Amino acid sequence: MNTRTVHLAVAAVLASGALVVSCSSDDSGGSSSPSARPTAPDTASFSGNTPSALESKAASALASARASASAAAASASAAAASFEASVSAEVERANKAAQSELKDVQGQGNAMSEVAMTGKPRAQTGGLLAVVVTITNKTDKKASYAVQVDFLDSSGKTVETRYVGAEDLEPGEKAQPLAISRKPPEPVLTPKLVKAQRY
């Protein structure tokens, strides 16, 4: 290769902006250029985990998460039981009376306009689905009330029915019994006011 060709080759390399790192393989003991060849990592100082150790940690984390979820479920169940226990025996008796009263009622009953429902936050009910049934005696005489609330699934099918009642309300007096579903939080149910009877 003549000198002119070499100069042209060097000029082309410089013009293209390429960086050339040359390596010498001269065995005659001459000086050699720095090597750009990568070297293997020193595995003795490697502090990472082997795949089996990672799998073990993942299994441990999963077991821990399951244990936490189980403990949370047990805690929620205890809270729900505590909430239900706070409903007095007198209220339960009134609810049974309401169920009995509604047994022969056809249609929606005569007091739908005197009853309304609002949801109660699950944080206050131990995770249970509960609705406040507001019963207002809009007549000018003392009256008792029986109310049926159905809990529906996403297809509209009734999966649970609860009864609440209020007895001997004075004119204008209001009562707010709770209709509480005992079904699990999932799937989510929707409460529906089905019947309300004044007697």
Disulfide bonds with the S-S distance in Angstrom:
none
